[in-house]
Amino acid sequence: MGKEFHYDVVIVGAGPAGSSAAYQAALNGAKVALIEKEDTIAETVRTSGVTWIKNIKEFGIPDDCFNPIKNYSFCSPNNEVTISDSVAQAAVLDVRKTYRWLAKEAEKHGADIFVKTNVKDVVKNKQGDIGGVIATNPEGVISFFAKIIIDASGFGSVVSKAMGFVTQWKRFGAGAEYEVRAENVDSETWWLMVGQKYSPAGYAWIFPISDKVVRIGVGVGKPESSVDPTERLKKLMDTKEGPISKLGKISPIEFHYGLIPNDGLSRKSVYNNLILVGDTAGQANPLVLEGIRYAIKFGRVAGKVASDAIRSGKTDEASLMPYEETWRKEIESKIKSAGKVQDRWIGLSDEQWDKELDIIKELKPEEFLDFIKADFGLSNMLKLATHHPKLAVRQLFGLVKGIGK
Ligand SMILES: Cc1cc2nc3c(=O)[nH]c(=O)nc-3n(C[C@H](O)[C@H](O)[C@H](O)COP(=O)(O)OP(=O)(O)OC[C@H]3O[C@@H](n4cnc5c(N)ncnc54)[C@H](O)[C@@H]3O)c2cc1C
């Protein structure tokens, strides 16, 4: 017989979604366990860490966790554009520092953190609903029982799969990245690189995290392309393709690899005694495969709804529904619009990309940022789709809003 623990809320996975859920549930008075399979929080980095300063401030993430960006450069095989803002609005996170800060906040508010603890299975109650999870750690088997389980295990969705509620994501992005020390870094400028040689269904990037270190990566859409992002990345770095050549001498520090769902908001995110959050729930913007701020934001919503439900004594699906309603209301239409742009972008030839960059050149920084963030507010998009002086820009935003076709 292994060890047994009893909690109000058990959260599986201490990524941004899980740590944020643990923080909010503990803050709201619940007895919380946060379970992570790796030896330390964020031991393996699976993300490039781009996010937005406005959200960083809203979450209270400290200033030493990110590098601000104010110039947004794009290149295609024969075109280039840089949109420069007067103030930095984007940021590249120090991923380990940020994720560890998020977990520490949860711990400070009373959550118990179990690392080196790998969740393998679920425990069902008499009604067939989830009642806990079974994990292994170096000492043996541990059973965690809880009134509510939050599956924040990321792409693998370990709890939801064990319950038989979900199967593997079919459409997803695969990304490979080297964090490198480079000779010439412009720490305020990021690069997105598009076209066949960079990625046949996706894009490559250079994201600076300081004035000496950048992350160079390649993302490839699956199943659209069979290209291996790691091989493509090595090739681009060997041949010093496009803006990579501007970096001068580069020496790799560490390698990152990850998968991100791109199946839209297809999953249900609440069941009796169970909530799915972050990548497990598919909460990511398909256009640029951005999910960190959603993981943190909706992790907090999940923690609040779970702890409120426990207090009310009702943890069935209907009682957890406010969580699903909140996040769907906030992002569902935006994610759908971003999906339409992604469908357009995935089909572009190199020549069409060269032309697409001419359209992007016409955007003001705030228009470009709204676009890339999938912040498609209806009135703003309608304005761009109907009043922008350039026809091509009107058409692009018409597509986003499904008008003007
Ligand atoms: C290549 C790449 C680049 C990306 N770049 C960006 C970007 O620039 N900006 C952005 O916003 N988003 C980016 N994303 C997406 C972003 O990383 C995710 O949306 C975000 O990490 C989701 O957070 P999460 O907490 O849901 O999952 P995760 O961050 O995946 O965390 C899941 C946690 O669960 C743990 N776990 C898994 N299984 C178990 C188990 N059985 N038992 C216990 N613990 C377990 C894992 O170890 C991990 O710590 C990128 C993704 C990829 C793949």
The ligand as an SDF file (V2000), in Angstrom:
LIG
                    3D

 53 58  0  0  0  0  0  0  0  0999 V2000
    7.7890   25.5040  -29.5640 C   0  0  0  0  0  0  0  0  0  0  0  0
    6.7390   26.2730  -28.8120 C   0  0  0  0  0  0  0  0  0  0  0  0
    6.8560   27.6400  -28.6820 C   0  0  0  0  0  0  0  0  0  0  0  0
    5.8740   28.3510  -27.9820 C   0  0  0  0  0  0  0  0  0  0  0  0
    6.0180   29.6970  -27.8560 N   0  0  0  0  0  0  0  0  0  0  0  0
    5.1030   30.3960  -27.1760 C   0  0  0  0  0  0  0  0  0  0  0  0
    5.2620   31.7860  -26.9930 C   0  0  0  0  0  0  0  0  0  0  0  0
    6.2240   32.3850  -27.4850 O   0  0  0  0  0  0  0  0  0  0  0  0
    4.3330   32.4470  -26.2660 N   0  0  0  0  0  0  0  0  0  0  0  0
    3.2500   31.8140  -25.7150 C   0  0  0  0  0  0  0  0  0  0  0  0
    2.4230   32.4590  -25.0700 O   0  0  0  0  0  0  0  0  0  0  0  0
    3.0790   30.4900  -25.8860 N   0  0  0  0  0  0  0  0  0  0  0  0
    3.9850   29.7660  -26.5750 C   0  0  0  0  0  0  0  0  0  0  0  0
    3.8320   28.4310  -26.7100 N   0  0  0  0  0  0  0  0  0  0  0  0
    2.6780   27.8010  -26.0690 C   0  0  0  0  0  0  0  0  0  0  0  0
    2.8580   27.7010  -24.5580 C   0  0  0  0  0  0  0  0  0  0  0  0
    4.1030   27.1320  -24.2600 O   0  0  0  0  0  0  0  0  0  0  0  0
    1.7360   26.8740  -23.9620 C   0  0  0  0  0  0  0  0  0  0  0  0
    0.4940   27.3590  -24.4190 O   0  0  0  0  0  0  0  0  0  0  0  0
    1.7820   26.9140  -22.4290 C   0  0  0  0  0  0  0  0  0  0  0  0
    2.9880   26.3780  -21.9850 O   0  0  0  0  0  0  0  0  0  0  0  0
    0.6190   26.1350  -21.8370 C   0  0  0  0  0  0  0  0  0  0  0  0
    0.7950   26.0150  -20.4600 O   0  0  0  0  0  0  0  0  0  0  0  0
    0.2270   24.7730  -19.6500 P   0  0  0  0  0  0  0  0  0  0  0  0
    0.4780   25.0610  -18.2190 O   0  0  0  0  0  0  0  0  0  0  0  0
   -1.1320   24.4580  -20.1060 O   0  0  0  0  0  0  0  0  0  0  0  0
    1.1130   23.5240  -20.1240 O   0  0  0  0  0  0  0  0  0  0  0  0
    2.6590   23.2270  -19.9510 P   0  0  0  0  0  0  0  0  0  0  0  0
    3.4500   24.4630  -19.9500 O   0  0  0  0  0  0  0  0  0  0  0  0
    2.9780   22.1740  -20.9750 O   0  0  0  0  0  0  0  0  0  0  0  0
    2.7780   22.5680  -18.4990 O   0  0  0  0  0  0  0  0  0  0  0  0
    2.3620   21.2480  -18.2320 C   0  0  0  0  0  0  0  0  0  0  0  0
    3.1000   20.7330  -17.0110 C   0  0  0  0  0  0  0  0  0  0  0  0
    2.5560   19.4690  -16.6550 O   0  0  0  0  0  0  0  0  0  0  0  0
    3.6010   18.5820  -16.3180 C   0  0  0  0  0  0  0  0  0  0  0  0
    3.1260   17.2220  -16.5280 N   0  0  0  0  0  0  0  0  0  0  0  0
    2.8000   16.6380  -17.7090 C   0  0  0  0  0  0  0  0  0  0  0  0
    2.4020   15.3670  -17.5060 N   0  0  0  0  0  0  0  0  0  0  0  0
    2.4510   15.1370  -16.1720 C   0  0  0  0  0  0  0  0  0  0  0  0
    2.1790   14.0150  -15.3580 C   0  0  0  0  0  0  0  0  0  0  0  0
    1.8230   12.8470  -15.8980 N   0  0  0  0  0  0  0  0  0  0  0  0
    2.3320   14.1340  -14.0130 N   0  0  0  0  0  0  0  0  0  0  0  0
    2.7320   15.3090  -13.4700 C   0  0  0  0  0  0  0  0  0  0  0  0
    3.0430   16.4060  -14.1940 N   0  0  0  0  0  0  0  0  0  0  0  0
    2.8970   16.3210  -15.5420 C   0  0  0  0  0  0  0  0  0  0  0  0
    4.7290   18.9900  -17.2870 C   0  0  0  0  0  0  0  0  0  0  0  0
    5.9920   18.5520  -16.8520 O   0  0  0  0  0  0  0  0  0  0  0  0
    4.5920   20.5100  -17.2690 C   0  0  0  0  0  0  0  0  0  0  0  0
    5.3340   21.0970  -16.2460 O   0  0  0  0  0  0  0  0  0  0  0  0
    4.7760   27.6830  -27.4060 C   0  0  0  0  0  0  0  0  0  0  0  0
    4.6620   26.2970  -27.5370 C   0  0  0  0  0  0  0  0  0  0  0  0
    5.6180   25.5950  -28.2280 C   0  0  0  0  0  0  0  0  0  0  0  0
    5.4840   24.1110  -28.3580 C   0  0  0  0  0  0  0  0  0  0  0  0
  1  2  1  0
  2  3  1  0
  2 52  2  0
  3  4  2  0
  4  5  1  0
  4 50  1  0
  5  6  2  0
  6  7  1  0
  6 13  1  0
  7  8  2  0
  7  9  1  0
  9 10  1  0
 10 11  2  0
 10 12  1  0
 12 13  2  0
 13 14  1  0
 14 15  1  0
 14 50  1  0
 15 16  1  0
 16 17  1  0
 16 18  1  0
 18 19  1  0
 18 20  1  0
 20 21  1  0
 20 22  1  0
 22 23  1  0
 23 24  1  0
 24 25  2  0
 24 26  1  0
 24 27  1  0
 27 28  1  0
 28 29  2  0
 28 30  1  0
 28 31  1  0
 31 32  1  0
 32 33  1  0
 33 34  1  0
 33 48  1  0
 34 35  1  0
 35 36  1  0
 35 46  1  0
 36 37  1  0
 36 45  1  0
 37 38  2  0
 38 39  1  0
 39 40  1  0
 39 45  2  0
 40 41  1  0
 40 42  2  0
 42 43  1  0
 43 44  2  0
 44 45  1  0
 46 47  1  0
 46 48  1  0
 48 49  1  0
 50 51  2  0
 51 52  1  0
 52 53  1  0
M  END
$$$$
